Amino acid sequence: MRLAILAFAAGVFWLQTRAELPLPAAWLGAGLACLLAARLGGCRVGRPLLLLAGFLLGVAWAGWRAELRLDDALGADWEGRDVVVTGCVAGLPQPFAQGWRFEFAVDTVSTVNAVVPQRLQLAWYHGSQAAPAVEPGQRWRLTVRLKRPHGGANPGGFDYEAWLLERGIRATGYVRPGPADKLADFVWRPAYVVEALRAVIQRNFARLMPAESWPWGGILTALAVGDQRAVDGDLWTLFNRTGTTHLMAISGLHVTMVAGLFGWLAAALWRRLPGAPLLCPAQRVGLLAAALAAAAYALLAGFAVPAQRTLYMLLVAAAALWSGRQPAHSRTLALALLAVLLADPWAPLAAGFWLSFAAVGALLYIGSALPAGAGWGQRLRGWGAVQWAATLASLPLLMWVFQQFSLVSPLANALAVPLISFAVTPLALLAAVLPWPPLLMLAHGLLDLLMRFLFWCAAWPLWQAPAPPSWAVVLAGLGVALCLLPRGLPGRWLGLLLVVPAVAWPPAGIPFAEARIDVLDVGQGQAVVVRTRRHALVYDPGPRYGGDADAGQRVLVPYLRWLGVARLDRVVVSHGDADHAGGAASLRVALPVDRWLSSAPGFGERCQAGQRWQWDGVDFLILHPAAADYDQGRGRNALSCVLRIDAGERRLLLTADIEAADEAALIARDAAALRADLLLAPHHGAAGASSAAFVSTVDAAEVLFSAGYRNRFGHPRPAVLARYAAGGARLWRTDRDGALRIRLAPQRVEVEAWRRQHRRYWHGR
């Protein structure tokens, strides 16, 4: 059964890597046929056929669920149009600087012929007056403007579209200014009751722990109700550097602790009731209480994958023990895996799925080899074995997903695990039920001591390496299994050799005199990474998204980590507009930079026409602005740093936000210098740039546009696209094609679109 479940899981995962959905009915028929043949065949053919049946049924299940979800789509003709909908606030609303963000379950659509999905992600912005307070379970009639799910598509980046698909959110948008009718203060549905309870706890914590005097209050909120958005963004960097991220959200360890505590209390009280143990053994009452407590906490925490996994494991174990059986740990874990995939076939797309099951699997794998006994020596050795197993099992996955590993993680977790699990989290949960300030003061005080320790640990170095290929991660998994074999078995040391490729994968080599240029998909803005054999440059660190989020933090730094770039030789911030310079602060904090160039004050040395340098046989030249341009009081766009990159006879021109007047000045100064094979179009394809004279002078064969999906400026403009197309250029767009990856070599130029090369069935749907 366990192997069949693993085969089923493999089928589910394989389906999530497809560019197109196969027909579920065909896979279901093939799976049932294999299952029947396995029953009729002998042992020799029965087991392989059973595994094949499991794989086929996994594909069929995931494909059928995907078809159902994709059918619930926003009509293509209704993107960007006003639609009147009635429904309920379905999730915990998130306040932000400009208003509220929340999930909305649609009940009825009032606009005639409008095709609107059942679940939306909406933002309600402050206009002339503040957006009204939004609470879970409220019923509203709203006028909204929607678009299909769309997110950035970048190597090593977060797939926002997959995240929306998993949550069943099939359109995003915003509430239009104007009348909005609240039809009911609360609609009584079980899911809304849970969300309303989470909101009450969140409000109580916010009232009792004002942010100005309770710096770690957001962590306590996250531990109580699973609202990770309450934690300041910079703190996640701290937790990542110390390997304690899993403790600051609702993890399986927390659910297990809550279940164990309630189970023990229920059993202890039941034993003290006269005659009660005769009616039902205290152990069974404790199991029932533990299961109910785990379910309640998992729901309160938002039902994330680690909580799901733990809940299902506890339910399987409780059911077996209730019936008097003692199931094998591996069987319990396999059944939990099956339950997670049946409930959520998109779970394998989340890093938490892999980390959670890998860590628990490793602990169960070594469980029988742990030293027995109650002495402190045995307990210490057992604790060390558990730490070693969890650390080693997560190491390849951390390098695969995050490309870094905290060297101080075992030390940090040695204090953080017991303190968070057995002190801070129980106090936070008790304060959720009984909002008494001393409880929160005690929890916050303990957390403050831990945070001081974590800040000290964060100063330790991280192990970083480029993202390894999938085969290296699989090989490392085999190596981990070898390393965790019991003592005395020969060949255990070979496991470490198998782990090495995953944790020390070398950066991709670039030939001399060639450059690799990546125009990242950052929405309405611009971020470009340029690499030669031994050097790296960033041309614009991308836009600011609002609040504490920017492209530097969300896109650029993760991408550089994915590449294995740990240091930048130069950053060119073309000008001071937020869509080009908004990610500079995050980039400055994350990576050391040898030199900054910009036309905007505060970003380092001034860029100026004539500046040039050469790296590994590749030439770089600043063409604009001229020194005199700074003294003429020109606008920020007019002072954009224009960078030309030459690899032998091939050229790329990066133009930022120059406009027609600046293009004319460049042509007058040196028209021949503008000739290029590739061009990153000026000002995202705005109407005021890409003049006919500039287009013909550059005469690029490949023209790239960095623009956001359905952006409010209408970039790139149809007239501009037509102008380049008339000259025979091939057009590329980040909003359609995702990140654009360029190979600039002396004899050839290659452009690849990330969405085309790594398409998934949910993209654009």
PEJO-V712029 format. One record per backbone hydrogen bond with DSSP energy under -0.5 kcal/mol. CO is the residue of the C=O (numbers start at 1). NH is the residue of the N-H. Records with the same first field share a line. If there is no record, write none. Layout:
CO = NH + NH
This chain:
1 = 5
2 = 6
3 = 7
4 = 8
5 = 9
6 = 10
7 = 11
8 = 12
9 = 13
10 = 14
11 = 15
12 = 16
14 = 17
15 = 18
18 = 761
22 = 24
23 = 27
24 = 28
25 = 29
26 = 30
27 = 31
28 = 32
29 = 33
30 = 34
31 = 35
32 = 36
33 = 37
34 = 38
35 = 39
36 = 40
37 = 41
42 = 46
43 = 47
45 = 49
46 = 50
47 = 51
48 = 52
49 = 53
50 = 54
51 = 55
52 = 56
53 = 57
54 = 58
55 = 59
56 = 60
57 = 61
58 = 62
59 = 63
60 = 64
61 = 65
62 = 66
63 = 67
64 = 68
65 = 69
66 = 70
67 = 71
68 = 72
69 = 72
71 = 73
75 = 78
76 = 79
78 = 81
81 = 146
83 = 85 + 144
84 = 110 + 111
85 = 142
86 = 107 + 108
87 = 140
88 = 90 + 105
89 = 137
91 = 93
93 = 95
94 = 101
96 = 99
98 = 126
99 = 96
100 = 124
101 = 94
102 = 122
103 = 90 + 91
104 = 106 + 120
105 = 88
108 = 86 + 110
111 = 114
114 = 116
115 = 75
118 = 106
119 = 170
120 = 104 + 122
121 = 173
122 = 102
123 = 125 + 175
124 = 100
129 = 127
135 = 138
137 = 187
138 = 89
139 = 183 + 184
140 = 87 + 142
141 = 181
142 = 85 + 144
143 = 176
144 = 83
145 = 174
146 = 80
147 = 172
152 = 154
153 = 739
154 = 157
158 = 160
159 = 163
160 = 164
161 = 165
162 = 166
163 = 167
164 = 169
165 = 168
168 = 170
170 = 74
171 = 121
172 = 147
173 = 123
174 = 145
180 = 182
181 = 141 + 183
184 = 139
186 = 188
187 = 189
189 = 193
190 = 194
191 = 195
192 = 196
193 = 197
194 = 198
195 = 199
196 = 200
197 = 201
198 = 202
199 = 203
200 = 204
201 = 205
202 = 206
203 = 207
204 = 208
205 = 209
210 = 213 + 214
214 = 217
216 = 219 + 220
217 = 221
218 = 222
219 = 223
220 = 224
221 = 225 + 227
222 = 226
226 = 228
227 = 230
228 = 231
232 = 235 + 236
233 = 236 + 237
234 = 238
235 = 239
236 = 240
237 = 241
238 = 242
239 = 243 + 244 + 245
240 = 243
244 = 247 + 248
245 = 248
249 = 251
251 = 255
252 = 256
253 = 257
254 = 258
255 = 259
256 = 260
257 = 261
258 = 262
259 = 263
260 = 264
261 = 265
262 = 266
263 = 267
264 = 268
265 = 269
266 = 270
267 = 271
268 = 272
269 = 272
270 = 273
272 = 274
273 = 276 + 277
275 = 278 + 279
276 = 279 + 280
281 = 285
282 = 286
283 = 287
284 = 288
285 = 289
286 = 290
287 = 291
288 = 292
289 = 293
290 = 294
291 = 295
292 = 296
293 = 297
294 = 298
295 = 299
296 = 300
297 = 301
298 = 303
299 = 302
304 = 308
305 = 309
306 = 310
307 = 311
308 = 312
309 = 313
310 = 314
311 = 315
312 = 316
313 = 317
314 = 318
315 = 319
316 = 320
317 = 321
318 = 322
319 = 323
320 = 325
321 = 324
328 = 332
329 = 333
330 = 334
331 = 335
332 = 336
333 = 337
334 = 338
335 = 339
336 = 340
337 = 341
338 = 342
339 = 343
340 = 344
344 = 347
346 = 349
347 = 350
350 = 353 + 354
351 = 355
352 = 356
353 = 357
354 = 358
355 = 359
356 = 360
357 = 361
358 = 362
359 = 363
360 = 364
361 = 365
362 = 366
363 = 367
364 = 368
366 = 369 + 370
367 = 370
375 = 379
376 = 380
377 = 381
378 = 382
379 = 383
380 = 384
381 = 385
382 = 386
383 = 387
384 = 388
385 = 389
386 = 390
387 = 391
388 = 392
389 = 393
390 = 394
391 = 395
392 = 396
393 = 397
394 = 398
395 = 399
396 = 400
397 = 401
398 = 402 + 403 + 404
403 = 465
405 = 407 + 463
406 = 409
408 = 412
409 = 413
410 = 414
411 = 415
412 = 415 + 416
413 = 417
415 = 419
416 = 420
417 = 421
418 = 422
419 = 423 + 424
420 = 425
423 = 427
424 = 428
425 = 429
426 = 430
427 = 431
428 = 432
429 = 433
430 = 434
434 = 436
435 = 437
436 = 439 + 440
437 = 441
438 = 442
439 = 443
440 = 444
441 = 445
442 = 446
443 = 447
444 = 448
445 = 449
446 = 450
447 = 451
448 = 452
449 = 453
450 = 454
451 = 455
452 = 456
453 = 457
454 = 458
455 = 459
456 = 459
457 = 460
461 = 407
462 = 464
463 = 405
469 = 472 + 473
470 = 474
471 = 475
472 = 476
473 = 477
474 = 478
475 = 479
476 = 480
477 = 481
478 = 482
479 = 483
480 = 484
482 = 485
486 = 489
489 = 492
491 = 494
492 = 495
493 = 496 + 497
494 = 498
495 = 499
496 = 500
497 = 501
499 = 502 + 503
500 = 503 + 504
505 = 466
511 = 514
515 = 744
516 = 531
517 = 519 + 742
518 = 520 + 529
519 = 740
520 = 522
523 = 525
526 = 542
527 = 520
528 = 539
529 = 518
530 = 537
531 = 516
535 = 532
536 = 569 + 570
537 = 530
538 = 540 + 572
539 = 528
540 = 528
542 = 583
543 = 551
546 = 549
549 = 545 + 546
550 = 554
551 = 555 + 556
552 = 557
555 = 559
556 = 560
557 = 561
558 = 562
559 = 563
560 = 564 + 565
562 = 467
564 = 566
566 = 592
568 = 594
570 = 538
571 = 573 + 597
572 = 540 + 574
573 = 599
574 = 641
577 = 580 + 581
578 = 544 + 582
579 = 526
580 = 541 + 542
581 = 584
583 = 587
584 = 588
585 = 589
586 = 590
587 = 591
592 = 568
595 = 571
596 = 605
597 = 573
598 = 607
600 = 603
605 = 598
608 = 611
611 = 622
613 = 620
615 = 618
616 = 513
618 = 615
619 = 646
620 = 613
621 = 623 + 644
622 = 610
624 = 642
625 = 609
626 = 629 + 630
627 = 630
628 = 631
629 = 632 + 634
630 = 633
635 = 639
636 = 639
637 = 640
640 = 642
641 = 643
642 = 623 + 624
643 = 654
644 = 621
645 = 652
646 = 619 + 648
647 = 650
650 = 647
651 = 677 + 678
652 = 645
653 = 655 + 680
654 = 643
655 = 658
656 = 683
659 = 662 + 663
660 = 664
661 = 665
662 = 666
663 = 667
664 = 668
665 = 669
666 = 670
667 = 671
670 = 673
671 = 674
672 = 675
677 = 701 + 702
678 = 653
679 = 681 + 704
680 = 655
681 = 684
682 = 685 + 686
683 = 686
685 = 717
686 = 689
688 = 660
691 = 695
692 = 696
693 = 697
694 = 698
695 = 699
698 = 676
701 = 730
702 = 679
703 = 732
704 = 681
705 = 707 + 734
708 = 711
711 = 714
717 = 721
718 = 722
719 = 723
720 = 724
721 = 725
722 = 726
723 = 727
724 = 727 + 729
725 = 728
730 = 703
732 = 705
733 = 737
734 = 738
737 = 755 + 756
739 = 741 + 754
740 = 519 + 742
741 = 752
742 = 517 + 744
743 = 745 + 750
744 = 515
746 = 649
748 = 745
750 = 743
752 = 741 + 754
753 = 757
754 = 758
756 = 759
760 = 763
762 = 765
